[in-house]
Amino acid sequence: MVLTNLQKNLHLSWRAAFGPGAEELSLLSQSTPQSYFNRLLKDSANAPLYLDAADKTLTTLLSGMDDGAKKQQLTADQKKELRVKSRNDLKSLNLAWLNQMINSKQQLREKMSLFWHGHFATKTINIIYQQQLLDIIRTHALGNFADLLKQVSKSAAMINFLNANQNKKGHPNENFAREVMELFTLGRDNYSEKDIKESARAFTGWGAGIDGAFIFRDRQHDEDKKTFLGQTGYFNGDDILNIILEQKQTAKFITQKIYRYFVNDKIDNLNVEWLANRFFKNNYDIEKLMTDIFTSDWFYEEKNTGTKIKSPVELIAGIRRILPMQIQNEEVQLLLQRLLGQILFYPPNVAGWPGGRSWIDSSTLMMRLRIPQLIYQGDAFQMKPKDDDDVMMGMKDRAGRLDYNDNRSLPEPGIKRKGFGKKGQQIKAVIDWHLYTKQFEQVSRENLLSSISNLLLPSKNKLDEFLLKNYVNAESREAFIKTATIQLMSTPEYQLC
């Protein structure tokens, strides 16, 4: 099947971005895929806006303190205040980044950032650490992978999550050394246990202060010789990362993971081999790798279209992009993320979200299908998120629960479950339909349903229009467009891109 420009650009907009925005719908038919992608590149060229959600009293509390005794200088009440403010600020950071995914023109940058957010998965409720790491990821999302790897490795979020602060001469902690190879660069079975032990010695002395600054404690660093991946020397942590980057296997592993995320869960070995070789020769230039993918003819082959299940964040952002809306209670989006299984900044573990079919089970599918109706009609819903100890950040056994009556809450200790209550939750949204309905001004009434379907569903996942008409309000042209759109968004087919 030969795809039209509209179909190709819709495919591209969902893979390289978060679906088409209402203001750009006319471009989908008028632009070639090459020009559409060039526009995505141009819009994502500038450095991203720094997202600062940290309470100013929190940052003031940390500033000006002697780093060697900061924790000791804090009283018990101050420490409690830090934790409470940090958890609340983390919710704000979640919504701030989600709004960037929805509203920013830097769609390719934000989509790549979401990928790296899962690749370099960390769990910490420290808002300072999280927003510093997010800025590193968003800044280098389309830059050089070597720079990204090195800065993430030295971030306070990663150092604390993988116990690098406890990695000392004579008592090496192997957590970071193991994960940096298994999950971030080489992939399993491409290194030995000895390589883990030797590289852990090289990373001794790495740490981070309470304000997030990287610290190298030279007295805690093992200065003796190490042998790593066949090379011997007086290696430090930077040396280890450089040796890892010298391995073509690193380029291949990253390329495979990017291919699964942006192209197809099933690897095409020839395509990946070609991409990985170019990625390595181009010195790990991420933008060039993504250009190779999104401008290749095979990217638009039928086997690669309509095969990916949208992640929860992609689903929420995509609906809000094509149907601009104001949500009065924005915090309800945190509950939606929890119900669907993907809370930003709360990955299930160091491996990140597995994606693919793991996004769908009986409960999440039903919730996915209901979201468009809930937005359109404002009905209340009553569902309980799962008690997943991974998502609960290991706090389940310490009474870590969501207060389901307060959709602003994220997992935190000391909150007892209360249930939803009688009224449940609402998505208090007002949709601005103008830019969307304008797209169909020149479409005849008999072709309306087909035209809407072509815009919303993958080219090979069409529905029976005769059946669908039974569920559409045909009292007016405007009512027809609105209800047909909501009904199509409420189908299993819409979950694919």
C-alpha distance (Angstrom), angle and dihedral (degrees) to the residues before:
residue distance angle dihedral
M1 . . .
V2 3.82 . .
L3 3.79 112.2 .
T4 3.80 123.2 -138.0
N5 3.79 121.5 -129.8
L6 3.80 88.0 -101.4
Q7 3.79 92.0 54.9
K8 3.80 93.7 44.3
N9 3.79 93.2 48.8
L10 3.79 92.4 47.2
H11 3.80 88.5 52.2
L12 3.81 90.1 48.2
S13 3.81 93.6 46.3
W14 3.80 92.2 55.4
R15 3.79 95.3 45.0
A16 3.82 100.9 38.8
A17 3.81 94.4 32.2
F18 3.80 140.7 9.6
G19 3.79 96.7 -80.4
P20 3.81 127.2 -75.5
G21 3.78 120.9 -45.6
A22 3.80 118.1 -129.3
E23 3.81 91.1 -116.4
E24 3.81 93.1 57.9
L25 3.80 101.4 44.8
S26 3.81 92.8 107.8
L27 3.82 89.9 57.6
L28 3.79 92.9 61.4
S29 3.81 93.6 76.1
Q30 3.80 97.4 30.7
S31 3.83 98.7 51.1
T32 3.76 130.2 70.8
P33 3.81 114.6 -128.0
Q34 3.82 88.8 -110.5
S35 3.81 93.7 54.3
Y36 3.80 91.3 42.7
F37 3.80 90.9 53.2
N38 3.82 91.4 45.2
R39 3.79 87.4 55.8
L40 3.81 90.6 52.1
L41 3.81 89.6 51.0
K42 3.79 93.6 48.3
D43 3.81 93.0 47.8
S44 3.82 90.5 51.5
A45 3.80 96.6 46.0
N46 3.80 99.2 97.0
A47 3.80 125.4 76.2
P48 3.80 111.8 -90.9
L49 3.77 125.8 -107.7
Y50 3.82 111.1 -94.3
L51 3.79 108.8 -114.7
D52 3.79 108.6 -140.6
A53 3.80 113.1 -178.4
A54 3.81 97.2 152.4
D55 3.78 116.5 123.3
K56 3.82 108.9 -111.6
T57 3.78 92.4 -132.3
L58 3.80 87.4 57.7
T59 3.80 94.5 53.1
T60 3.81 90.6 43.3
L61 3.79 89.9 52.7
L62 3.80 90.9 55.6
S63 3.81 98.5 42.6
G64 3.76 122.4 92.5
M65 3.78 95.7 19.1
D66 3.79 122.5 128.8
D67 3.82 103.9 -104.1
G68 3.77 95.0 -140.4
A69 3.79 92.7 60.4
K70 3.81 104.6 25.8
K71 3.77 97.0 117.2
Q72 3.79 91.2 45.5
Q73 3.82 90.5 51.1
L74 3.80 92.5 57.9
T75 3.79 117.8 90.0
A76 3.80 121.7 -138.4
D77 3.81 89.8 -103.1
Q78 3.80 91.7 50.5
K79 3.79 91.6 50.5
K80 3.81 90.2 50.5
E81 3.81 90.2 48.2
L82 3.81 89.9 51.4
R83 3.80 92.0 52.6
V84 3.81 94.2 47.9
K85 3.80 94.3 46.3
S86 3.79 91.7 44.5
R87 3.80 93.5 53.1
N88 3.79 91.9 48.2
D89 3.80 92.0 46.0
L90 3.80 90.6 50.1
K91 3.81 88.7 60.4
S92 3.80 89.0 52.2
L93 3.82 90.9 49.3
N94 3.81 89.6 50.9
L95 3.81 91.8 54.7
A96 3.81 93.4 41.3
W97 3.80 91.8 55.3
L98 3.80 92.4 43.1
N99 3.80 88.3 53.9
Q100 3.81 89.1 53.0
M101 3.81 89.6 53.5
I102 3.80 89.1 51.4
N103 3.80 103.2 39.3
S104 3.80 109.0 21.0
K105 3.80 120.7 99.7
Q106 3.82 87.1 -142.4
Q107 3.78 90.7 87.8
L108 3.80 98.1 147.3
R109 3.81 91.8 48.3
E110 3.81 92.8 50.0
K111 3.82 92.6 45.5
M112 3.81 90.9 51.2
S113 3.80 88.8 46.5
L114 3.80 90.8 55.3
F115 3.80 88.6 52.8
W116 3.83 92.7 50.3
H117 3.82 89.6 44.5
G118 3.81 87.5 63.3
H119 3.79 94.3 38.7
F120 3.81 94.9 52.9
A121 3.79 93.3 37.9
T122 3.78 116.9 -178.1
K123 3.79 132.9 169.4
T124 3.78 120.1 -150.3
I125 3.79 132.6 129.1
N126 3.81 90.2 -146.0
I127 3.81 103.9 117.5
I128 3.81 93.4 -162.9
Y129 3.80 91.8 55.6
Q130 3.80 94.2 43.2
Q131 3.77 97.2 50.8
Q132 3.80 91.4 45.1
L133 3.80 90.1 53.6
L134 3.81 91.8 44.7
D135 3.80 90.0 53.2
I136 3.81 91.0 51.1
I137 3.79 90.8 50.7
R138 3.80 95.9 45.4
T139 3.81 92.6 44.5
H140 3.83 94.3 51.2
A141 3.82 98.4 30.4
L142 3.82 92.2 112.1
G143 3.79 97.5 22.5
N144 3.78 131.5 79.4
F145 3.80 118.6 -33.5
A146 3.82 91.7 -147.2
D147 3.81 90.8 58.0
L148 3.80 91.0 44.9
L149 3.81 92.7 49.5
K150 3.80 94.0 48.7
Q151 3.79 95.7 47.3
V152 3.81 93.6 45.0
S153 3.81 89.7 48.7
K154 3.81 90.2 55.3
S155 3.80 95.1 43.7
A156 3.80 117.9 115.9
A157 3.81 90.6 -127.3
M158 3.81 92.9 58.3
I159 3.81 95.2 38.1
N160 3.80 92.6 53.6
F161 3.80 96.2 39.3
L162 3.81 93.6 53.5
N163 3.80 96.6 37.4
A164 3.80 98.2 -112.9
N165 3.80 88.6 146.9
Q166 3.81 87.2 66.4
N167 3.82 93.8 49.6
K168 3.80 104.4 108.1
K169 3.79 138.9 160.2
G170 3.79 109.3 -82.7
H171 3.80 92.2 13.1
P172 3.82 106.6 56.1
N173 3.79 119.7 -174.1
E174 3.81 109.8 -145.7
N175 3.82 100.6 -163.9
F176 3.79 99.0 100.2
A177 3.81 94.3 36.8
R178 3.81 90.2 55.0
E179 3.80 97.5 44.6
V180 3.79 96.5 43.2
M181 3.81 87.6 61.9
E182 3.79 101.9 33.4
L183 3.81 99.8 42.5
F184 3.80 108.8 14.6
T185 3.82 107.2 39.0
L186 3.81 127.6 -5.8
G187 3.78 105.3 23.9
R188 3.78 128.1 -133.9
D189 3.84 120.3 -46.2
N190 3.81 93.5 22.6
Y191 3.80 95.1 99.6
S192 3.80 137.4 33.3
E193 3.78 134.5 -116.3
K194 3.79 87.0 -109.2
D195 3.81 89.3 56.8
I196 3.82 88.3 54.9
K197 3.79 93.0 50.6
E198 3.80 94.5 45.0
S199 3.80 94.7 46.5
A200 3.81 90.9 47.1
R201 3.81 87.2 59.4
A202 3.80 89.0 52.0
F203 3.81 91.7 53.8
T204 3.81 93.3 52.4
G205 3.79 112.3 123.5
W206 3.80 95.4 34.2
G207 3.77 113.5 129.6
A208 3.79 146.2 139.8
G209 3.76 134.0 -129.2
I210 3.78 125.3 -125.9
D211 3.82 88.4 -99.8
G212 3.82 90.9 57.0
A213 3.80 98.6 -105.5
F214 3.81 117.7 142.4
I215 3.80 114.0 -111.5
F216 3.79 128.5 -166.3
R217 3.80 111.2 -158.5
D218 3.80 102.4 -161.3
R219 3.81 93.9 -171.2
Q220 3.81 89.3 60.1
H221 3.82 93.9 48.5
D222 3.80 121.1 104.4
E223 3.82 104.1 -130.3
D224 3.80 96.8 -176.9
K225 3.81 124.6 109.0
K226 3.81 119.5 -76.6
T227 3.80 131.6 -167.4
F228 3.80 113.3 -144.3
L229 3.82 128.8 170.6
G230 3.79 90.0 -17.2
Q231 3.81 96.3 -48.6
T232 3.81 125.5 107.9
G233 3.79 127.8 -157.3
Y234 3.78 147.8 107.7
F235 3.78 90.2 -69.0
N236 3.78 127.9 -175.1
G237 3.79 127.5 -169.9
D238 3.80 94.7 -84.5
D239 3.80 90.0 52.4
I240 3.80 90.7 53.7
L241 3.81 92.4 51.7
N242 3.82 90.2 48.6
I243 3.81 91.7 51.5
I244 3.81 90.0 49.4
L245 3.81 90.0 51.6
E246 3.81 90.1 51.7
Q247 3.82 88.8 64.6
K248 3.81 115.8 93.0
Q249 3.80 86.1 -149.2
T250 3.81 88.1 72.0
A251 3.80 91.5 58.2
K252 3.80 90.0 46.5
F253 3.81 94.4 49.2
I254 3.82 93.6 49.3
T255 3.80 91.3 45.2
Q256 3.80 92.4 51.0
K257 3.79 91.4 51.3
I258 3.80 93.0 47.2
Y259 3.80 90.0 47.5
R260 3.80 92.0 53.8
Y261 3.79 91.2 48.0
F262 3.80 100.0 44.5
V263 3.81 105.4 24.0
N264 3.80 117.8 20.5
D265 3.80 139.1 -27.0
K266 3.81 86.3 -129.9
I267 3.78 111.0 73.9
D268 3.80 120.1 -130.4
N269 3.80 99.7 -150.4
L270 3.82 95.7 -157.9
N271 3.79 92.8 51.7
V272 3.80 93.1 45.3
E273 3.80 92.8 47.7
W274 3.81 90.6 51.9
L275 3.81 92.4 46.7
A276 3.81 94.3 45.6
N277 3.81 93.2 50.7
R278 3.78 90.9 51.7
F279 3.81 91.8 44.5
F280 3.80 90.3 54.1
K281 3.83 94.0 44.8
N282 3.81 90.0 48.1
N283 3.82 89.7 57.4
Y284 3.81 93.8 -110.4
D285 3.81 95.4 -55.5
I286 3.82 102.9 173.5
E287 3.81 96.1 -165.8
K288 3.81 91.0 54.9
L289 3.80 91.0 49.0
M290 3.80 91.8 52.0
T291 3.80 90.5 46.1
D292 3.81 89.5 53.3
I293 3.81 89.2 52.7
F294 3.79 101.3 43.3
T295 3.82 95.8 43.1
S296 3.81 96.2 47.1
D297 3.80 119.0 107.5
W298 3.81 91.4 -133.4
F299 3.80 91.1 60.6
Y300 3.82 87.7 71.3
E301 3.80 96.5 45.8
E302 3.80 115.5 124.9
K303 3.82 92.8 -112.4
N304 3.82 89.2 62.0
T305 3.82 98.8 46.3
G306 3.78 125.5 85.9
T307 3.81 92.0 2.1
K308 3.82 102.9 106.0
I309 3.80 122.2 87.3
K310 3.79 109.5 -134.6
S311 3.77 113.4 -117.0
P312 3.82 115.2 -123.2
V313 3.79 91.8 -104.0
E314 3.81 91.4 48.3
L315 3.80 90.2 49.6
I316 3.81 94.7 50.3
A317 3.80 94.3 42.9
G318 3.82 92.6 44.8
I319 3.80 94.2 53.5
R320 3.78 91.3 48.4
R321 3.81 93.1 48.0
I322 3.78 97.2 54.3
L323 3.83 93.2 37.5
P324 3.83 106.0 40.9
M325 3.77 109.3 -148.0
Q326 3.75 144.7 165.3
I327 3.81 114.2 -129.8
Q328 3.78 111.7 -157.4
N329 3.81 93.7 -163.2
E330 3.80 99.6 40.0
E331 3.80 90.4 171.4
V332 3.81 89.7 74.4
Q333 3.81 86.1 77.5
L334 3.81 88.1 69.2
L335 3.78 89.4 58.7
L336 3.81 91.0 47.3
Q337 3.80 89.7 53.3
R338 3.79 90.1 51.2
L339 3.81 93.5 46.8
L340 3.81 91.5 49.5
G341 3.80 95.5 44.4
Q342 3.81 106.5 -109.2
I343 3.80 120.9 93.5
L344 3.80 112.8 174.9
F345 3.83 110.1 -116.6
Y346 3.81 91.3 15.6
P347 3.83 105.6 85.8
P348 3.81 114.4 173.9
N349 3.81 92.5 -116.8
V350 3.80 143.0 -29.4
A351 3.82 90.2 -66.5
G352 3.79 91.0 62.7
W353 3.79 125.8 -141.2
P354 3.83 112.4 -23.5
G355 3.82 92.2 -145.0
G356 3.80 124.3 -171.3
R357 3.79 115.8 76.3
S358 3.80 90.8 -6.3
W359 3.80 87.5 80.2
I360 3.80 90.8 67.1
D361 3.78 131.1 65.9
S362 3.80 131.4 137.4
S363 3.80 95.0 -82.0
T364 3.81 99.3 40.1
L365 3.81 92.4 46.9
M366 3.80 92.2 52.9
M367 3.79 90.6 49.2
R368 3.80 91.9 47.7
L369 3.80 90.8 53.1
R370 3.80 91.5 49.7
I371 3.81 99.2 50.0
P372 3.86 97.4 83.1
Q373 3.82 90.6 49.5
L374 3.80 91.4 46.8
I375 3.80 90.4 52.2
Y376 3.81 93.6 45.9
Q377 3.79 99.2 42.3
G378 3.80 101.5 27.8
D379 3.81 92.8 -134.1
A380 3.79 119.2 165.4
F381 3.78 118.9 -112.4
Q382 3.77 131.2 -157.7
M383 3.79 117.5 -157.5
K384 3.78 132.7 140.1
P385 3.80 118.8 -138.0
K386 3.78 115.3 -129.4
D387 3.79 120.2 -94.5
D388 3.79 93.3 -118.3
D389 3.79 109.2 171.2
D390 3.80 91.3 -156.9
V391 3.79 91.6 56.3
M392 3.81 89.1 41.3
M393 3.82 86.4 61.4
G394 3.79 92.5 -121.2
M395 3.78 94.0 -58.3
K396 3.78 97.9 110.7
D397 3.79 93.1 101.9
R398 3.80 90.4 51.4
A399 3.82 94.0 59.1
G400 3.80 91.3 -90.2
R401 3.79 103.9 169.9
L402 3.76 141.7 144.6
D403 3.76 118.1 -111.4
Y404 3.78 94.5 -128.7
N405 3.80 91.4 -163.3
D406 3.80 88.5 62.6
N407 3.81 109.9 56.6
R408 3.79 89.5 -173.1
S409 3.79 91.0 71.6
L410 3.77 124.8 100.4
P411 3.81 123.8 -168.9
E412 3.77 111.4 -59.9
P413 3.80 136.0 149.2
G414 3.76 124.5 -97.9
I415 3.83 98.9 34.0
K416 3.76 118.1 118.3
R417 3.77 123.6 -146.4
K418 3.80 113.1 -103.6
G419 3.79 102.1 171.5
F420 3.78 125.2 -124.8
G421 3.75 99.1 -71.6
K422 3.79 124.8 -137.8
K423 3.80 99.4 -62.3
G424 3.78 98.8 46.7
Q425 3.81 121.1 -167.3
Q426 3.79 133.6 -46.9
I427 3.78 134.8 -159.8
K428 3.79 99.2 -136.4
A429 3.80 98.1 -158.3
V430 3.79 134.4 155.7
I431 3.81 112.6 -160.1
D432 3.81 120.3 -148.2
W433 3.79 98.9 -145.7
H434 3.82 98.9 177.8
L435 3.82 101.9 94.6
Y436 3.78 91.7 41.9
T437 3.82 98.8 48.2
K438 3.81 89.8 43.7
Q439 3.80 87.0 68.9
F440 3.82 89.8 69.7
E441 3.82 100.3 45.0
Q442 3.79 93.4 110.7
V443 3.81 95.8 41.3
S444 3.79 117.6 105.2
R445 3.81 118.2 -121.8
E446 3.80 93.3 -112.2
N447 3.81 91.3 53.7
L448 3.80 97.1 43.4
L449 3.78 97.8 95.4
S450 3.78 93.0 47.6
S451 3.80 91.4 48.1
I452 3.81 92.9 50.2
S453 3.79 90.9 46.8
N454 3.81 91.5 51.1
L455 3.80 89.4 54.3
L456 3.79 97.4 47.5
L457 3.80 107.7 32.9
P458 3.81 131.8 57.8
S459 3.78 111.5 -97.6
K460 3.80 95.1 -107.8
N461 3.81 96.9 42.3
K462 3.80 103.4 73.9
L463 3.78 127.2 156.3
D464 3.79 133.7 -136.8
E465 3.82 101.2 -90.4
F466 3.79 93.3 -161.6
L467 3.79 90.6 57.8
L468 3.79 93.1 43.7
K469 3.82 92.8 54.1
N470 3.80 88.9 66.0
Y471 3.81 88.5 68.2
V472 3.81 99.2 43.3
N473 3.80 126.9 95.1
A474 3.81 105.8 -123.6
E475 3.81 97.7 177.5
S476 3.81 90.8 109.0
R477 3.79 138.5 2.6
E478 3.81 91.3 -109.7
A479 3.81 93.1 48.9
F480 3.80 89.6 48.2
I481 3.83 92.8 53.8
K482 3.79 93.7 45.9
T483 3.79 97.9 46.7
A484 3.82 94.1 40.7
T485 3.81 88.8 52.8
I486 3.80 93.7 49.6
Q487 3.81 92.1 45.7
L488 3.81 92.3 50.4
M489 3.80 91.0 48.2
S490 3.83 87.6 53.0
T491 3.82 93.8 61.7
P492 3.80 130.5 97.3
E493 3.81 88.0 -120.1
Y494 3.81 91.0 64.5
Q495 3.80 89.6 60.2
L496 3.81 88.3 69.8
C497 3.77 129.7 75.9
